[in-house]
Structure formats: structure tokens, C-alpha cells
Amino acid sequence: MEIEVIDLEFQGHRRTIASFLVRGPEGVILIESGPESCRENLLMELSARDIDPEDLCALFVTHVHLDHAGAAGWFAARGVPVFVHPKGAKHLVNPTRLVESARAVYGDRFDSLWGEMVPGPGESIREIADGEKQEVAGLVVEAIDTPGHAFHHHAYAIEDSIFAGDSSGARIDGSGFISVTSAPPQFDLECTLSSIDLLRARGESRLFLTHFGEIGEPQNHWAAYREAVELNATFVKQRLDEGMDEDSLRIAYQAFQMEQAFRFEMPRESWAILQEINGTDMCADGIRMYWQRKAELDRS
């Protein structure tokens, strides 16, 4: 098996969003399509390797957020089998609700950031369940249910490698700073920590993040990410307990994150790029909404 990290150069930036080309003894598969706005970049990278889209034996997406699966429907329309979590499959067949939700968040920036999703024909969209092993291209791809970032999230294991999607954070440069992927509305603290522990316990020796690339020493990464998730969740909980409003919490969370990032000597340009894919306002909202849901349940 050979794994190539394809840099989709999202918004002209390097090391932001990756797709992974995996070569097996009987063909090639792709993990993560990236957004529709980067599809031409992806096609050029495939063409440079003498691969046509129809040559792909399969495409696996970790979840249906636009930065991971925005172009999946385009590949499905060309007959490429697209494997996805059962809870996410309907959104690839009919992405209307997904797109409307994203447009409400990004407004006029939506088209330039993500591009319009192409609906995938139902016969090409394949549900893959937790623990299911799919044999394709002479490889065995195992789906691992990893909720926390989203409840329709899989990581995928192939031989000694884990493709973690957003279940293990974002780490876009060599600074060591790990950004917690806590986008609303589905971020869940307990599920996130359980997913991290599950991946750590499996023991695969290679880890690939969609944001971004192969990460050395996976066990150290997962330990550091678990610590970061707990630290950031506690910070937001404390601000809510103090009565901080949403806007003030966003500002406070950004300052808290910047302090951590610059302690790791993250370059300013890396910080700016990170905001495009995992902005602090969005992440603060996700953690805040988690604590508010929990408080409502505790009161009921």
C-alpha cells in the first residue's frame, strides 16, 4: 500500500485541506474529496498521476461537512462508489439542507469558499456501518464510528494507518499547536473524548489528518489532543458560569486560543489560514452549545 497526501490548496493556501490517494495492489482509492471549490485542483493532481476520476475504485468520506465531502457528489455522478456514514448518506444524495445551513453561516462567502455541491445518485452512495470492512482495490478499509465532531463521523483504518477526519483535531503546520475541531451544532465533549480513546487504543502506527497530512508519533498526538479538548471545554464552561454573553465568549475564546498557538510559536500566517477552516468563533459556539444543551438536560 502506498499513501499520497494531495494538497488541495484551499483558497490558495498550502497544508490546509488534504485528500489521500491510496494505492492498493488492484487499484486506487481516495479518502476525502475536499470541497467542490477545490475539485479542479484535485483533478489536476490526479491527472498528474495519470488517474482519471473513473479510475478510482472508491471514494471514502469521513463525514459530509463541505470541506471533507463537498465534491463527493460529482465523483458519485461519474459512477465512483462513495462510502459514507449511514447518517450522512442522505445529505450526499440531496445536499439541499446541508448547503442551505452552510449558506446561512457563510453568506456571500459561501460560493468562493466551498462551491455548490452536486447531488450524488443514490446507486453510487454506499452506506458503511461501524466496524464494517470493505474490500476494494485489494485493500481492506474498516469504518470506525467516531462521533464528537459530528454524529455521522467515521475514521477509516487501512493496514497500519488511520484516516481520522476531524476526530483528532487540526494541525496544519509543524508548530505542534492542535486546534480543537468543535464546530456546531453537533460537538459533544464526551463523545469526542471517547473517540480519541478508541483510536488511541487501536494502536495503528500512522495517523493522517484532513487538516493536515501525516502526523508523527500518533500516540503523543492523541494524548495532546485529548488534553486540548478538555482544557478548551473547561475554559468555555468557566466563562459561561461567570455569565459571559455569546459575543464576549467568542472574543475570549479567540484570545485563549491565540495564547496557546503563539506559545507553540505558530507563525501568524498559519494562524490566519487556520481561521479559514476552523475559526475560533465557530469553535467557541460549538462548545458553548454543548454546555447549554447539557445544562438543559440537567434541569429537565
For each residue, the residues with C-beta under 8 A, 3 or more apart:
1: 22 23 24 139 158 159 161
2: 22 23
3: 20 21 22 23 161 206 208 214
4: 20 21 22 23 49
5: 18 20 208 212 213 214
6: 18 19 20 21 42 45 46
7: 14 15 16 17 18 45 212
8: 16 17 18 19 34 35 38 41 42 45
9: 12 13 14 16 38 41
10: 13 16 17 34 35 37 38 67 276 277
11: 16 113 276
12: 9
13: 9 10 16 273 276
14: 7 9
15: 7 172 173 212 213 273
16: 7 8 9 10 11 13 172 211 212 273 276 277
17: 7 8 10 32 34 35 38 67 210 211 212 277
18: 5 6 7 8 32 34 208 209 210 211 212 213
19: 6 8 30 31 32 33 34 42 45
20: 3 4 5 6 30 31 32 163 208
21: 3 4 6 28 29 30 46 49 51
22: 1 2 3 4 28 29 30 31 137 139 158
23: 1 2 3 4 27 28 137
24: 1 27 28 29 57 136 137 138 139
25: 137 138 139
26: 57 137 138
27: 23 24 55 56 57 136 137 138
28: 21 22 23 24 51 55 56 57 137
29: 21 22 24 56 57 58 59 60 136 137 139 141
30: 19 20 21 22 33 56 58 59 60 75
31: 19 20 22 59 60 61 62 156 163 208
32: 17 18 19 20 60 61 62 68 69 163 165 210
33: 19 30 39 42 59 61 68 69 70 71 72 74 75
34: 8 10 17 18 19 38 39 41 42 67 68 70 71
35: 8 10 17 38 39 66 67 70 71 113 114 115
36: 39 66 70 71 74 114 115 116 117 118
37: 10 70 111 112 113 114 115
38: 8 9 10 17 34 35 41 42 70 71 115
39: 33 34 35 36 42 43 71 74 115
40: 43 44
41: 8 9 34 38 44 45
42: 6 8 19 33 34 38 39 45 46 71
43: 39 40 46 47 53
44: 40 41 47 48
45: 6 7 8 19 41 42 48 49
46: 6 21 42 43 49 51 52 53
47: 43 44 50 51 52
48: 44 45
49: 4 21 45 46
50: 47
51: 21 28 46 47 55 56
52: 46 47 55
53: 43 46 56 75 78 80
54: 78 79 80
55: 27 28 51 52
56: 27 28 29 30 51 53 59 75 80
57: 24 26 27 28 29 81 136 137
58: 29 30 80 81 82 83 134 136 137 141
59: 29 30 31 33 56 72 75 76 80 81 82 83
60: 29 30 31 32 82 83 84 128 141 154 156 163
61: 31 32 33 64 68 69 72 82 83 84 88 92
62: 31 32 68 69 153 154 155 156 163 164 165 166 167 210
63: 68 69 84 85 88 149 150 152 153 154 165 166
64: 61 68 69 72 84 85 88 91 92 95 98 152
65: 68 69 150 166 183
66: 35 36 69 70 98 102 114 117
67: 10 17 34 35 70 114 210 211 277
68: 32 33 34 61 62 63 64 65 165 166 210
69: 32 33 61 62 63 64 65 66 72 84 88 92
70: 33 34 35 36 37 38 66 67 114 115 117
71: 33 34 35 36 38 39 42 74 75 115 117 118
72: 33 59 61 64 69 75 76 82 84 92 120
73: 76 77 82 92 95 117 118 119 120
74: 33 36 39 71 77 78 118
75: 30 33 53 56 59 71 72 78 80 82 120
76: 59 72 73 79 80 81 82 92 120 121 124 125
77: 73 74 118 119 120 121 124
78: 53 54 74 75
79: 54 76 124
80: 53 54 56 58 59 75 76 124
81: 57 58 59 76 124 126 136
82: 58 59 60 61 72 73 75 76 92 120 124 125 126
83: 58 59 60 61 126 127 128 134 141 143
84: 60 61 63 64 69 72 88 89 92 125 126 127 128 152 154
85: 63 64 88 89 127 128 143 145 152 153 154
86: 89 127 128 129 152
87: 151 152
88: 61 63 64 69 84 85 91 92 152
89: 84 85 86 92 93 125 126 127
90: 93 94
91: 64 88 94 95 97 98
92: 61 64 69 72 73 76 82 84 88 89 95 119 120 125
93: 89 90 119 120 121 122 125
94: 90 91 97 119
95: 64 73 91 92 98 99 117 118 119
96: 99 100
97: 91 94 100 101
98: 64 66 91 95 101 102 117
99: 95 96 102 103 116 117
100: 96 97 103 104
101: 97 98 104 105
102: 66 98 99 105 106 110 114
103: 99 100 106 107 110
104: 100 101 107
105: 101 102 282
106: 102 103 109 110 113 114
107: 103 104 110
108: 111
109: 106 112 113
110: 102 103 106 107 113 114
111: 37 108 114 115 116
112: 37 109
113: 11 35 37 106 109 110 276
114: 35 36 37 66 67 70 102 106 110 111 117
115: 35 36 37 38 39 70 71 111
116: 36 99 111
117: 36 66 70 71 73 95 98 99 114
118: 36 71 73 74 77 95
119: 73 77 92 93 94 95
120: 72 73 75 76 77 82 92 93 124 125
121: 76 77 93 124 125
122: 93 125
123:
124: 76 77 79 80 81 82 120 121
125: 76 82 84 89 92 93 120 121 122
126: 81 82 83 84 89
127: 83 84 85 86 89
128: 60 83 84 85 86 132 134 143 154
129: 86 132 143
130: 143 144 145 154
131: 142 143 144 145
132: 128 129 142 143
133: 140 141 142 143
134: 58 83 128 140 141 142 143
135: 138 139 140 141
136: 24 27 29 57 58 81 139 141
137: 22 23 24 25 26 27 28 29 57 58
138: 24 25 26 27 135
139: 1 22 24 25 29 135 136 158 159
140: 133 134 135 158 159
141: 29 58 60 83 133 134 135 136 156 157 158
142: 131 132 133 134 156 157 158
143: 83 85 128 129 130 131 132 133 134 154 155 156
144: 130 131 154 155 156 157 162 198 199 202
145: 85 130 131 153 154
146: 149 153 154 155 164 165 167 195 198 199
147: 150 151 153 186 188 191 192 195
148: 153 167 187 188 189 191 192 193 194 195 196
149: 63 146 153 165 166 167 181 182 183 186 187 192
150: 63 65 147 153 166 183 186
151: 87 147 186 188 191
152: 63 64 84 85 86 87 88
153: 62 63 85 145 146 147 148 149 150 165 166 167 195
154: 60 62 63 84 85 128 130 143 144 145 146 165
155: 62 143 144 146 162 163 164 165 167 168 195 199
156: 31 60 62 141 142 143 144 162 163
157: 141 142 144 161 162 163 202 204
158: 1 22 139 140 141 142 161 163
159: 1 139 140
160: 204 205 206
161: 1 3 157 158 204 205 206 207 208
162: 144 155 156 157 199 202 204 206 207 208 218
163: 20 31 32 60 62 155 156 157 158 208 210
164: 62 146 155 167 168 199 207 208 209 210
165: 32 62 63 68 146 149 153 154 155 168 210
166: 62 63 65 68 149 150 153 169 170 181 183 210 211
167: 62 146 148 149 153 155 164 181 192 195 196 199
168: 155 164 165 196 199 207 209 215 221 222 225
169: 166 178 179 180 181 209 225 228 229
170: 166 178 179 181 209 211 212 274 277 278
171: 176 177 178 179 209 211 212 215 221
172: 15 16 179 211 212 270 273 274 277
173: 15 177 266 267 270
174:
175: 261 264 265 266 267 270
176: 171 224 264
177: 171 173 260 261 264 266
178: 169 170 171 221 224 225 228
179: 169 170 171 172 211 257 274 278 283
180: 169 225 228 229 232 283 287
181: 149 166 167 169 170 211 278 283
182: 149 187 192 229 232 283 286 287 290
183: 65 149 150 166 186 187 278 282 283 286
184: 187 282 285 286 289
185: 286 289
186: 147 149 150 151 183 286
187: 148 149 182 183 184 192 286 287 289 290
188: 147 148 151 191 192 290
189: 148 192 193 229 233 287 290
190: 193 194
191: 147 148 151 188 194 195
192: 147 148 149 167 182 187 188 189 195 196 229
193: 148 189 190 196 197 226 229 230
194: 148 190 191 197 198
195: 146 147 148 153 155 167 191 192 198 199
196: 148 167 168 192 193 199 200 222 225 226 229
197: 193 194 200 201 226
198: 144 146 194 195 201 202
199: 144 146 155 162 164 167 168 195 196 202 204 222
200: 196 197 219 222 223 226
201: 197 198
202: 144 157 162 198 199
203:
204: 157 160 161 162 199 207 218
205: 160 161 218
206: 3 160 161 162 214 218
207: 161 162 164 168 204 214 215 218 221 222
208: 3 5 18 20 31 161 162 163 164 213 214 215
209: 18 164 168 169 170 171 212 213 215
210: 17 18 32 62 67 68 163 164 165 166
211: 16 17 18 67 166 170 171 172 179 181 277 278
212: 5 7 15 16 17 18 170 171 172 209
213: 5 15 18 208 209
214: 3 5 206 207 208
215: 168 171 207 208 209 218 221
216: 221
217: 220 221
218: 162 204 205 206 207 215 221 222
219: 200 222 223
220: 217 223 224
221: 168 171 178 207 215 216 217 218 224 225
222: 168 196 199 200 207 218 219 225 226
223: 200 219 220 226 227
224: 176 178 220 221 227 228
225: 168 169 178 180 196 221 222 228 229
226: 193 196 197 200 222 223 229 230
227: 223 224 230 231
228: 169 178 180 224 225 231 232 260
229: 169 180 182 189 192 193 196 225 226 232 233
230: 193 226 227 233 234
231: 227 228 234 235
232: 180 182 228 229 235 236 253 256 257 283 287
233: 189 229 230 236 237 287 290 291
234: 230 231 237 238
235: 231 232 238 239 252 253 256
236: 232 233 239 240 249 253 284 287 288 291
237: 233 234 240 241 291
238: 234 235 241 242
239: 235 236 242 244 248 249 252 253
240: 236 237 243 244 249 288 291 292
241: 237 238
242: 238 239
243: 240
244: 239 240 248 249 252
245: 248 249
246: 249 250 285 288
247: 250 251
248: 239 244 245 251 252
249: 236 239 240 244 245 246 252 253 284 288
250: 246 247 253 254 280 281 284 285
251: 247 248 254 255
252: 235 239 244 248 249 255 256
253: 232 235 236 239 249 250 256 257 280 281 283 284 287
254: 250 251 257 258 280 281 284
255: 251 252 258 259
256: 232 235 252 253 259 260
257: 179 232 253 254 260 261 280 283
258: 254 255 261 262 271
259: 255 256 262 263
260: 177 228 256 257 263 264
261: 175 177 257 258 264 266 271 274
262: 258 259 265 266 271
263: 259 260
264: 175 176 177 260 261
265: 175 262
266: 173 175 177 261 262 270 271
267: 173 175 270 271
268: 271 272
269: 272 273
270: 172 173 175 266 267 273 274
271: 258 261 262 266 267 268 274 275
272: 268 269 275 276
273: 13 15 16 172 269 270 276 277
274: 170 172 179 261 270 271 277 278 279
275: 271 272 278 279 280
276: 10 11 13 16 113 272 273 279
277: 10 16 17 67 170 172 211 273 274
278: 170 179 181 183 211 274 275 282 283
279: 274 275 276 282 283
280: 250 253 254 257 275 283 284
281: 250 253 254 284 285
282: 105 183 184 278 279 285 286
283: 179 180 181 182 183 232 253 257 278 279 280 286 287
284: 236 249 250 253 254 280 281 287 288
285: 184 246 250 281 282 288 289
286: 182 183 184 185 186 187 282 283 289 290
287: 180 182 187 189 232 233 236 253 283 284 290 291
288: 236 240 246 249 284 285 291 292
289: 184 185 187 285 286 292 293
290: 182 187 188 189 233 286 287 293 294
291: 233 236 237 240 287 288 294 295
292: 240 288 289 295 296
293: 289 290 296 297
294: 290 291 297 298
295: 291 292 298 299
296: 292 293 299 300
297: 293 294 300
298: 294 295
299: 295 296
300: 296 297
